[in-house]
Amino acid sequence: MSGREGGKKKPLKAPKKESKDLDEDDVAHKQKMKEQQKALQEAKAKASQKGPLVGGGIKKSGKK
C-alpha cells in the first residue's frame, strides 16, 4: 500500500495549440467582432450614466 495512490489525480497537460494561418475572411471577422464589442462597451457606459429606464416595477398604493 503506497501513499501515492489516494487523493486527486493530476490532470493531463493539454497539447499546445498550433498557430493557424488566418485568411482574409477570418481577419475581417475578428475585426468586426472587435468593433461590435467596443460599441457594446460604449453603450453600456452610456446607459449606466443615465440610471434606470423604468420607475420600479410593482407599485404599491400605500393603503394598509
C-alpha positions as CSV (number, residue, x, y, z in Angstrom):
1,M,0.0,0.0,0.0
2,S,1.7,3.2,-1.1
3,G,0.6,6.7,0.0
4,R,0.6,8.0,-3.6
5,E,-2.5,6.2,-4.8
6,G,-5.1,8.2,-2.8
7,G,-6.3,11.7,-3.4
8,K,-6.7,13.8,-6.5
9,K,-5.0,12.8,-9.7
10,K,-3.2,15.4,-11.7
11,P,-4.9,16.3,-15.0
12,L,-3.0,15.6,-18.2
13,K,-1.5,18.6,-19.8
14,A,-3.3,19.8,-22.9
15,P,-1.2,19.9,-26.1
16,K,-0.1,23.3,-27.2
17,K,-2.3,24.8,-29.9
18,E,-0.7,25.4,-33.2
19,S,-1.0,28.9,-34.5
20,K,-3.1,28.6,-37.6
21,D,-2.8,30.9,-40.6
22,L,-5.7,33.3,-40.8
23,D,-7.1,34.1,-44.2
24,E,-8.8,37.4,-45.1
25,D,-12.3,36.3,-44.0
26,D,-11.0,35.4,-40.6
27,V,-9.2,38.7,-40.2
28,A,-12.2,40.6,-41.3
29,H,-14.5,38.6,-39.0
30,K,-12.2,39.2,-36.0
31,Q,-12.1,43.0,-36.8
32,K,-15.9,43.1,-37.0
33,M,-16.3,41.3,-33.7
34,K,-13.8,43.7,-32.0
35,E,-15.8,46.7,-33.3
36,Q,-19.1,45.2,-32.1
37,Q,-17.6,44.5,-28.6
38,K,-16.3,48.1,-28.4
39,A,-19.6,49.5,-29.4
40,L,-21.3,47.4,-26.8
41,Q,-18.9,48.6,-24.1
42,E,-19.6,52.2,-25.1
43,A,-23.3,51.6,-25.0
44,K,-23.1,50.1,-21.5
45,A,-21.1,53.0,-20.2
46,K,-23.5,55.5,-21.7
47,A,-26.5,53.6,-20.3
48,S,-25.0,53.3,-16.8
49,Q,-24.7,57.1,-16.5
50,K,-28.4,57.9,-17.0
51,G,-29.9,55.5,-14.5
52,P,-32.8,53.1,-14.7
53,L,-35.4,53.4,-17.5
54,V,-38.4,52.3,-15.5
55,G,-39.7,53.6,-12.2
56,G,-39.7,50.4,-10.2
57,G,-42.0,47.6,-11.4
58,I,-44.8,46.8,-8.9
59,K,-46.2,50.0,-7.5
60,K,-47.7,50.0,-4.0
61,S,-50.7,52.0,-3.2
62,G,-49.7,52.9,0.3
63,K,-53.0,51.7,1.8
64,K,-52.9,49.2,4.7
